[in-house]
Amino acid sequence: MQMQVLPSTHVTESKLTFLQLMYVDLTIWLSIVYAISQSAKKFAVSDIDRALSRNLLQDRIVRASPLDEITKSNELVRWGAVVHRIN
């Protein structure tokens, strides 16, 4: 899976590999806050706050693992077996 969030001077385009993301049922919301006006930033923050207060943004973690199991955990996530968090 390829994911670059912040383009640099060398790589000017952010990329997400859609097909792989589709198989893990992932939804991504992006907010580029450094390139918008102050009023738009305030609106984005209030929009996210509103969604949080209405429980529209939900954590879907089903299992947490210690750091020493990171390879095994990564494989489980990569193949869509679980939604995971590494502690």
Biopython code that builds the backbone (N, CA, C, O; Angstrom):
import numpy as np
from Bio.PDB.StructureBuilder import StructureBuilder

atoms = [
    (1, "MET", "N", (0.850, -1.173, 0.000)),
    (1, "MET", "CA", (0.000, 0.000, 0.000)),
    (1, "MET", "C", (0.894, 1.234, 0.000)),
    (1, "MET", "O", (1.793, 1.355, 0.832)),
    (2, "GLN", "N", (0.653, 2.125, -0.910)),
    (2, "GLN", "CA", (1.431, 3.361, -0.995)),
    (2, "GLN", "C", (0.592, 4.505, -0.460)),
    (2, "GLN", "O", (-0.567, 4.667, -0.841)),
    (3, "MET", "N", (1.182, 5.302, 0.429)),
    (3, "MET", "CA", (0.451, 6.439, 0.976)),
    (3, "MET", "C", (1.425, 7.548, 1.299)),
    (3, "MET", "O", (2.347, 7.374, 2.096)),
    (4, "GLN", "N", (1.215, 8.672, 0.683)),
    (4, "GLN", "CA", (2.018, 9.851, 0.995)),
    (4, "GLN", "C", (1.048, 10.960, 1.320)),
    (4, "GLN", "O", (0.226, 11.336, 0.483)),
    (5, "VAL", "N", (1.133, 11.488, 2.522)),
    (5, "VAL", "CA", (0.181, 12.494, 2.966)),
    (5, "VAL", "C", (0.656, 13.899, 2.642)),
    (5, "VAL", "O", (-0.134, 14.730, 2.192)),
    (6, "LEU", "N", (1.909, 14.172, 2.860)),
    (6, "LEU", "CA", (2.430, 15.523, 2.644)),
    (6, "LEU", "C", (3.410, 15.538, 1.478)),
    (6, "LEU", "O", (4.527, 15.037, 1.612)),
    (7, "PRO", "N", (3.021, 16.096, 0.348)),
    (7, "PRO", "CA", (3.963, 16.195, -0.761)),
    (7, "PRO", "C", (5.170, 17.044, -0.363)),
    (7, "PRO", "O", (5.070, 17.925, 0.491)),
    (8, "SER", "N", (6.282, 16.772, -0.979)),
    (8, "SER", "CA", (7.500, 17.534, -0.708)),
    (8, "SER", "C", (7.914, 18.266, -1.983)),
    (8, "SER", "O", (7.187, 18.254, -2.976)),
    (9, "THR", "N", (9.065, 18.892, -1.950)),
    (9, "THR", "CA", (9.544, 19.556, -3.161)),
    (9, "THR", "C", (9.947, 18.545, -4.226)),
    (9, "THR", "O", (9.975, 18.870, -5.413)),
    (10, "HIS", "N", (10.261, 17.311, -3.807)),
    (10, "HIS", "CA", (10.654, 16.266, -4.756)),
    (10, "HIS", "C", (9.449, 15.508, -5.296)),
    (10, "HIS", "O", (9.412, 15.143, -6.471)),
    (11, "VAL", "N", (8.468, 15.274, -4.435)),
    (11, "VAL", "CA", (7.254, 14.558, -4.832)),
    (11, "VAL", "C", (6.100, 15.527, -4.651)),
    (11, "VAL", "O", (5.753, 15.880, -3.524)),
    (12, "THR", "N", (5.519, 15.951, -5.731)),
    (12, "THR", "CA", (4.520, 17.021, -5.651)),
    (12, "THR", "C", (3.086, 16.518, -5.629)),
    (12, "THR", "O", (2.154, 17.320, -5.567)),
    (13, "GLU", "N", (2.893, 15.214, -5.679)),
    (13, "GLU", "CA", (1.537, 14.681, -5.728)),
    (13, "GLU", "C", (1.341, 13.626, -4.641)),
    (13, "GLU", "O", (2.148, 12.705, -4.518)),
    (14, "SER", "N", (0.274, 13.757, -3.851)),
    (14, "SER", "CA", (-0.062, 12.741, -2.858)),
    (14, "SER", "C", (-0.727, 11.572, -3.561)),
    (14, "SER", "O", (-1.503, 11.762, -4.497)),
    (15, "LYS", "N", (-0.420, 10.363, -3.109)),
    (15, "LYS", "CA", (-0.978, 9.182, -3.769)),
    (15, "LYS", "C", (-1.518, 8.198, -2.744)),
    (15, "LYS", "O", (-0.895, 7.955, -1.710)),
    (16, "LEU", "N", (-2.667, 7.644, -3.038)),
    (16, "LEU", "CA", (-3.241, 6.543, -2.275)),
    (16, "LEU", "C", (-3.571, 5.445, -3.275)),
    (16, "LEU", "O", (-4.166, 5.723, -4.316)),
    (17, "THR", "N", (-3.201, 4.218, -2.983)),
    (17, "THR", "CA", (-3.505, 3.108, -3.866)),
    (17, "THR", "C", (-4.928, 2.650, -3.585)),
    (17, "THR", "O", (-5.165, 1.918, -2.625)),
    (18, "PHE", "N", (-5.864, 3.072, -4.405)),
    (18, "PHE", "CA", (-7.289, 2.879, -4.150)),
    (18, "PHE", "C", (-7.676, 1.416, -4.035)),
    (18, "PHE", "O", (-8.400, 1.048, -3.110)),
    (19, "LEU", "N", (-7.217, 0.575, -4.941)),
    (19, "LEU", "CA", (-7.656, -0.815, -4.954)),
    (19, "LEU", "C", (-7.354, -1.515, -3.632)),
    (19, "LEU", "O", (-8.207, -2.228, -3.103)),
    (20, "GLN", "N", (-6.149, -1.320, -3.094)),
    (20, "GLN", "CA", (-5.806, -1.947, -1.822)),
    (20, "GLN", "C", (-6.617, -1.348, -0.683)),
    (20, "GLN", "O", (-7.023, -2.075, 0.224)),
    (21, "LEU", "N", (-6.863, -0.040, -0.705)),
    (21, "LEU", "CA", (-7.671, 0.589, 0.342)),
    (21, "LEU", "C", (-9.102, 0.074, 0.306)),
    (21, "LEU", "O", (-9.735, -0.087, 1.349)),
    (22, "MET", "N", (-9.609, -0.182, -0.889)),
    (22, "MET", "CA", (-10.979, -0.653, -1.037)),
    (22, "MET", "C", (-11.180, -1.988, -0.312)),
    (22, "MET", "O", (-12.223, -2.207, 0.305)),
    (23, "TYR", "N", (-10.200, -2.868, -0.383)),
    (23, "TYR", "CA", (-10.337, -4.189, 0.221)),
    (23, "TYR", "C", (-10.264, -4.170, 1.744)),
    (23, "TYR", "O", (-10.687, -5.135, 2.380)),
    (24, "VAL", "N", (-9.744, -3.112, 2.347)),
    (24, "VAL", "CA", (-9.732, -3.028, 3.806)),
    (24, "VAL", "C", (-10.852, -2.129, 4.315)),
    (24, "VAL", "O", (-10.875, -1.775, 5.494)),
    (25, "ASP", "N", (-11.788, -1.754, 3.429)),
    (25, "ASP", "CA", (-12.970, -0.969, 3.799)),
    (25, "ASP", "C", (-12.573, 0.279, 4.574)),
    (25, "ASP", "O", (-13.027, 0.489, 5.699)),
    (26, "LEU", "N", (-11.739, 1.096, 3.979)),
    (26, "LEU", "CA", (-11.189, 2.268, 4.636)),
    (26, "LEU", "C", (-11.814, 3.534, 4.078)),
    (26, "LEU", "O", (-11.936, 3.696, 2.864)),
    (27, "THR", "N", (-12.202, 4.418, 4.962)),
    (27, "THR", "CA", (-12.696, 5.726, 4.558)),
    (27, "THR", "C", (-11.686, 6.766, 5.010)),
    (27, "THR", "O", (-11.256, 6.748, 6.164)),
    (28, "ILE", "N", (-11.303, 7.663, 4.126)),
    (28, "ILE", "CA", (-10.306, 8.679, 4.451)),
    (28, "ILE", "C", (-10.907, 10.056, 4.238)),
    (28, "ILE", "O", (-11.446, 10.354, 3.172)),
    (29, "TRP", "N", (-10.809, 10.884, 5.255)),
    (29, "TRP", "CA", (-11.203, 12.292, 5.147)),
    (29, "TRP", "C", (-9.926, 13.105, 5.213)),
    (29, "TRP", "O", (-9.143, 12.952, 6.150)),
    (30, "LEU", "N", (-9.708, 13.952, 4.250)),
    (30, "LEU", "CA", (-8.503, 14.766, 4.233)),
    (30, "LEU", "C", (-8.859, 16.230, 4.415)),
    (30, "LEU", "O", (-9.812, 16.728, 3.815)),
    (31, "SER", "N", (-8.098, 16.904, 5.234)),
    (31, "SER", "CA", (-8.237, 18.347, 5.409)),
    (31, "SER", "C", (-6.860, 18.970, 5.271)),
    (31, "SER", "O", (-5.981, 18.726, 6.098)),
    (32, "ILE", "N", (-6.668, 19.761, 4.245)),
    (32, "ILE", "CA", (-5.391, 20.435, 4.052)),
    (32, "ILE", "C", (-5.523, 21.805, 4.692)),
    (32, "ILE", "O", (-5.924, 22.770, 4.043)),
    (33, "VAL", "N", (-5.181, 21.880, 5.974)),
    (33, "VAL", "CA", (-5.454, 23.095, 6.737)),
    (33, "VAL", "C", (-4.454, 24.217, 6.491)),
    (33, "VAL", "O", (-4.764, 25.369, 6.792)),
    (34, "TYR", "N", (-3.283, 23.937, 5.964)),
    (34, "TYR", "CA", (-2.308, 24.997, 5.755)),
    (34, "TYR", "C", (-2.575, 25.769, 4.465)),
    (34, "TYR", "O", (-1.966, 26.816, 4.246)),
    (35, "ALA", "N", (-3.469, 25.280, 3.609)),
    (35, "ALA", "CA", (-3.686, 25.922, 2.314)),
    (35, "ALA", "C", (-5.074, 26.540, 2.192)),
    (35, "ALA", "O", (-5.541, 26.800, 1.084)),
    (36, "ILE", "N", (-5.735, 26.775, 3.321)),
    (36, "ILE", "CA", (-7.081, 27.341, 3.274)),
    (36, "ILE", "C", (-7.176, 28.562, 4.183)),
    (36, "ILE", "O", (-6.321, 28.782, 5.041)),
    (37, "SER", "N", (-8.208, 29.337, 3.984)),
    (37, "SER", "CA", (-8.382, 30.568, 4.765)),
    (37, "SER", "C", (-8.705, 30.256, 6.224)),
    (37, "SER", "O", (-9.079, 29.134, 6.565)),
    (38, "GLN", "N", (-8.555, 31.262, 7.072)),
    (38, "GLN", "CA", (-8.866, 31.104, 8.501)),
    (38, "GLN", "C", (-10.330, 30.713, 8.702)),
    (38, "GLN", "O", (-10.630, 29.857, 9.535)),
    (39, "SER", "N", (-11.239, 31.327, 7.955)),
    (39, "SER", "CA", (-12.660, 30.994, 8.115)),
    (39, "SER", "C", (-12.931, 29.552, 7.694)),
    (39, "SER", "O", (-13.753, 28.870, 8.306)),
    (40, "ALA", "N", (-12.243, 29.088, 6.653)),
    (40, "ALA", "CA", (-12.403, 27.698, 6.224)),
    (40, "ALA", "C", (-11.818, 26.740, 7.257)),
    (40, "ALA", "O", (-12.369, 25.664, 7.488)),
    (41, "LYS", "N", (-10.691, 27.128, 7.887)),
    (41, "LYS", "CA", (-10.110, 26.305, 8.956)),
    (41, "LYS", "C", (-11.086, 26.177, 10.113)),
    (41, "LYS", "O", (-11.298, 25.085, 10.641)),
    (42, "LYS", "N", (-11.684, 27.307, 10.507)),
    (42, "LYS", "CA", (-12.656, 27.282, 11.606)),
    (42, "LYS", "C", (-13.844, 26.400, 11.256)),
    (42, "LYS", "O", (-14.331, 25.649, 12.100)),
    (43, "PHE", "N", (-14.313, 26.488, 10.014)),
    (43, "PHE", "CA", (-15.428, 25.649, 9.589)),
    (43, "PHE", "C", (-15.043, 24.170, 9.637)),
    (43, "PHE", "O", (-15.831, 23.342, 10.094)),
    (44, "ALA", "N", (-13.832, 23.830, 9.167)),
    (44, "ALA", "CA", (-13.375, 22.436, 9.179)),
    (44, "ALA", "C", (-13.305, 21.898, 10.602)),
    (44, "ALA", "O", (-13.733, 20.773, 10.863)),
    (45, "VAL", "N", (-12.767, 22.696, 11.526)),
    (45, "VAL", "CA", (-12.677, 22.276, 12.927)),
    (45, "VAL", "C", (-14.067, 22.077, 13.514)),
    (45, "VAL", "O", (-14.314, 21.082, 14.196)),
    (46, "SER", "N", (-14.974, 23.007, 13.259)),
    (46, "SER", "CA", (-16.327, 22.872, 13.811)),
    (46, "SER", "C", (-17.058, 21.693, 13.176)),
    (46, "SER", "O", (-17.852, 21.029, 13.841)),
    (47, "ASP", "N", (-16.799, 21.428, 11.901)),
    (47, "ASP", "CA", (-17.412, 20.285, 11.227)),
    (47, "ASP", "C", (-16.948, 18.972, 11.855)),
    (47, "ASP", "O", (-17.753, 18.071, 12.092)),
    (48, "ILE", "N", (-15.645, 18.870, 12.124)),
    (48, "ILE", "CA", (-15.103, 17.666, 12.765)),
    (48, "ILE", "C", (-15.624, 17.548, 14.193)),
    (48, "ILE", "O", (-16.008, 16.459, 14.619)),
    (49, "ASP", "N", (-15.645, 18.652, 14.940)),
    (49, "ASP", "CA", (-16.191, 18.636, 16.305)),
    (49, "ASP", "C", (-17.642, 18.178, 16.315)),
    (49, "ASP", "O", (-18.047, 17.384, 17.164)),
    (50, "ARG", "N", (-18.416, 18.682, 15.370)),
    (50, "ARG", "CA", (-19.832, 18.313, 15.281)),
    (50, "ARG", "C", (-19.971, 16.806, 15.011)),
    (50, "ARG", "O", (-20.798, 16.136, 15.629)),
    (51, "ALA", "N", (-19.172, 16.287, 14.100)),
    (51, "ALA", "CA", (-19.217, 14.856, 13.792)),
    (51, "ALA", "C", (-18.808, 14.022, 15.003)),
    (51, "ALA", "O", (-19.411, 12.982, 15.271)),
    (52, "LEU", "N", (-17.790, 14.470, 15.734)),
    (52, "LEU", "CA", (-17.369, 13.753, 16.944)),
    (52, "LEU", "C", (-18.464, 13.755, 18.000)),
    (52, "LEU", "O", (-18.735, 12.726, 18.618)),
    (53, "SER", "N", (-19.094, 14.905, 18.210)),
    (53, "SER", "CA", (-20.128, 15.002, 19.247)),
    (53, "SER", "C", (-21.368, 14.179, 18.902)),
    (53, "SER", "O", (-22.124, 13.801, 19.796)),
    (54, "ARG", "N", (-21.581, 13.901, 17.632)),
    (54, "ARG", "CA", (-22.734, 13.086, 17.207)),
    (54, "ARG", "C", (-22.350, 11.616, 17.001)),
    (54, "ARG", "O", (-23.144, 10.823, 16.495)),
    (55, "ASN", "N", (-21.117, 11.262, 17.401)),
    (55, "ASN", "CA", (-20.605, 9.896, 17.239)),
    (55, "ASN", "C", (-20.611, 9.428, 15.787)),
    (55, "ASN", "O", (-20.833, 8.249, 15.511)),
    (56, "LEU", "N", (-20.368, 10.347, 14.867)),
    (56, "LEU", "CA", (-20.297, 9.987, 13.456)),
    (56, "LEU", "C", (-18.903, 9.516, 13.059)),
    (56, "LEU", "O", (-18.742, 8.836, 12.046)),
    (57, "LEU", "N", (-17.894, 9.875, 13.853)),
    (57, "LEU", "CA", (-16.530, 9.396, 13.640)),
    (57, "LEU", "C", (-16.259, 8.349, 14.707)),
    (57, "LEU", "O", (-16.180, 8.668, 15.893)),
    (58, "GLN", "N", (-16.118, 7.121, 14.291)),
    (58, "GLN", "CA", (-15.998, 6.040, 15.262)),
    (58, "GLN", "C", (-14.714, 5.254, 15.054)),
    (58, "GLN", "O", (-14.296, 4.999, 13.924)),
    (59, "ASP", "N", (-14.104, 4.881, 16.158)),
    (59, "ASP", "CA", (-12.918, 4.050, 16.162)),
    (59, "ASP", "C", (-13.360, 2.614, 15.910)),
    (59, "ASP", "O", (-14.231, 2.102, 16.613)),
    (60, "ARG", "N", (-12.766, 1.958, 14.913)),
    (60, "ARG", "CA", (-13.164, 0.588, 14.595)),
    (60, "ARG", "C", (-12.084, -0.422, 14.970)),
    (60, "ARG", "O", (-11.970, -1.470, 14.334)),
    (61, "ILE", "N", (-11.306, -0.124, 15.977)),
    (61, "ILE", "CA", (-10.242, -1.038, 16.409)),
    (61, "ILE", "C", (-10.873, -2.230, 17.114)),
    (61, "ILE", "O", (-11.662, -2.060, 18.044)),
    (62, "VAL", "N", (-10.527, -3.434, 16.673)),
    (62, "VAL", "CA", (-11.048, -4.628, 17.324)),
    (62, "VAL", "C", (-10.027, -5.343, 18.177)),
    (62, "VAL", "O", (-10.386, -6.161, 19.025)),
    (63, "ARG", "N", (-8.771, -5.048, 17.966)),
    (63, "ARG", "CA", (-7.742, -5.722, 18.744)),
    (63, "ARG", "C", (-6.512, -4.833, 18.846)),
    (63, "ARG", "O", (-6.149, -4.152, 17.887)),
    (64, "ALA", "N", (-5.877, -4.841, 20.002)),
    (64, "ALA", "CA", (-4.628, -4.104, 20.207)),
    (64, "ALA", "C", (-3.517, -5.109, 20.479)),
    (64, "ALA", "O", (-3.748, -6.134, 21.120)),
    (65, "SER", "N", (-2.318, -4.820, 19.996)),
    (65, "SER", "CA", (-1.185, -5.728, 20.169)),
    (65, "SER", "C", (0.028, -4.965, 20.664)),
    (65, "SER", "O", (0.167, -3.771, 20.396)),
    (66, "PRO", "N", (0.914, -5.649, 21.391)),
    (66, "PRO", "CA", (2.157, -5.004, 21.815)),
    (66, "PRO", "C", (3.080, -4.798, 20.614)),
    (66, "PRO", "O", (2.943, -5.466, 19.589)),
    (67, "LEU", "N", (4.011, -3.876, 20.755)),
    (67, "LEU", "CA", (4.916, -3.517, 19.668)),
    (67, "LEU", "C", (5.726, -4.710, 19.155)),
    (67, "LEU", "O", (6.032, -4.772, 17.964)),
    (68, "ASP", "N", (6.081, -5.659, 20.031)),
    (68, "ASP", "CA", (6.900, -6.788, 19.582)),
    (68, "ASP", "C", (6.152, -7.743, 18.648)),
    (68, "ASP", "O", (6.763, -8.660, 18.099)),
    (69, "GLU", "N", (4.855, -7.550, 18.458)),
    (69, "GLU", "CA", (4.077, -8.356, 17.515)),
    (69, "GLU", "C", (3.722, -7.554, 16.262)),
    (69, "GLU", "O", (2.762, -7.881, 15.564)),
    (70, "ILE", "N", (4.496, -6.506, 15.980)),
    (70, "ILE", "CA", (4.142, -5.592, 14.893)),
    (70, "ILE", "C", (4.109, -6.274, 13.521)),
    (70, "ILE", "O", (3.245, -5.958, 12.703)),
    (71, "THR", "N", (5.023, -7.193, 13.259)),
    (71, "THR", "CA", (5.039, -7.862, 11.956)),
    (71, "THR", "C", (3.790, -8.698, 11.759)),
    (71, "THR", "O", (3.139, -8.620, 10.717)),
    (72, "LYS", "N", (3.457, -9.495, 12.758)),
    (72, "LYS", "CA", (2.248, -10.321, 12.686)),
    (72, "LYS", "C", (1.010, -9.432, 12.560)),
    (72, "LYS", "O", (0.117, -9.710, 11.760)),
    (73, "SER", "N", (0.965, -8.377, 13.345)),
    (73, "SER", "CA", (-0.176, -7.462, 13.318)),
    (73, "SER", "C", (-0.315, -6.792, 11.958)),
    (73, "SER", "O", (-1.424, -6.654, 11.441)),
    (74, "ASN", "N", (0.811, -6.374, 11.375)),
    (74, "ASN", "CA", (0.780, -5.736, 10.063)),
    (74, "ASN", "C", (0.216, -6.679, 9.002)),
    (74, "ASN", "O", (-0.561, -6.261, 8.143)),
    (75, "GLU", "N", (0.605, -7.942, 9.063)),
    (75, "GLU", "CA", (0.083, -8.911, 8.097)),
    (75, "GLU", "C", (-1.432, -9.085, 8.253)),
    (75, "GLU", "O", (-2.151, -9.175, 7.258)),
    (76, "LEU", "N", (-1.915, -9.131, 9.494)),
    (76, "LEU", "CA", (-3.359, -9.259, 9.718)),
    (76, "LEU", "C", (-4.121, -8.079, 9.120)),
    (76, "LEU", "O", (-5.161, -8.253, 8.486)),
    (77, "VAL", "N", (-3.592, -6.889, 9.330)),
    (77, "VAL", "CA", (-4.235, -5.686, 8.794)),
    (77, "VAL", "C", (-4.124, -5.668, 7.273)),
    (77, "VAL", "O", (-5.092, -5.369, 6.575)),
    (78, "ARG", "N", (-2.952, -5.985, 6.776)),
    (78, "ARG", "CA", (-2.709, -5.946, 5.330)),
    (78, "ARG", "C", (-3.681, -6.830, 4.567)),
    (78, "ARG", "O", (-4.139, -6.459, 3.486)),
    (79, "TRP", "N", (-3.996, -7.981, 5.110)),
    (79, "TRP", "CA", (-4.896, -8.908, 4.427)),
    (79, "TRP", "C", (-6.345, -8.731, 4.854)),
    (79, "TRP", "O", (-7.199, -9.547, 4.508)),
    (80, "GLY", "N", (-6.628, -7.664, 5.609)),
    (80, "GLY", "CA", (-8.011, -7.347, 5.941)),
    (80, "GLY", "C", (-8.614, -8.204, 7.033)),
    (80, "GLY", "O", (-9.833, -8.217, 7.202)),
    (81, "ALA", "N", (-7.781, -8.928, 7.785)),
    (81, "ALA", "CA", (-8.304, -9.814, 8.821)),
    (81, "ALA", "C", (-8.878, -9.047, 10.002)),
    (81, "ALA", "O", (-9.891, -9.454, 10.572)),
    (82, "VAL", "N", (-8.246, -7.949, 10.372)),
    (82, "VAL", "CA", (-8.705, -7.174, 11.529)),
    (82, "VAL", "C", (-8.409, -5.697, 11.329)),
    (82, "VAL", "O", (-7.560, -5.317, 10.523)),
    (83, "VAL", "N", (-9.117, -4.888, 12.067)),
    (83, "VAL", "CA", (-8.774, -3.475, 12.201)),
    (83, "VAL", "C", (-7.968, -3.419, 13.482)),
    (83, "VAL", "O", (-8.426, -3.917, 14.511)),
    (84, "HIS", "N", (-6.787, -2.831, 13.457)),
    (84, "HIS", "CA", (-5.812, -3.056, 14.516)),
    (84, "HIS", "C", (-5.160, -1.768, 15.000)),
    (84, "HIS", "O", (-5.109, -0.774, 14.275)),
    (85, "ARG", "N", (-4.671, -1.797, 16.213)),
    (85, "ARG", "CA", (-3.870, -0.704, 16.761)),
    (85, "ARG", "C", (-2.638, -1.314, 17.424)),
    (85, "ARG", "O", (-2.745, -2.303, 18.148)),
    (86, "ILE", "N", (-1.481, -0.729, 17.179)),
    (86, "ILE", "CA", (-0.243, -1.190, 17.817)),
    (86, "ILE", "C", (0.008, -0.323, 19.044)),
    (86, "ILE", "O", (0.010, 0.904, 18.946)),
    (87, "ASN", "N", (0.220, -0.954, 20.204)),
    (87, "ASN", "CA", (0.490, -0.220, 21.449)),
    (87, "ASN", "C", (1.970, 0.033, 21.607)),
    (87, "ASN", "O", (2.391, 0.638, 22.593)),
]
sb = StructureBuilder()
sb.init_structure("model")
sb.init_model(0)
sb.init_chain("A")
sb.init_seg("    ")
for serial, (resi, resn, name, xyz) in enumerate(atoms, 1):
    if name == "N":
        sb.init_residue(resn, " ", resi, " ")
    sb.init_atom(name, np.array(xyz, "f"), 0.0, 1.0, " ", f" {name:<3s}", serial, name[0])
structure = sb.get_structure()
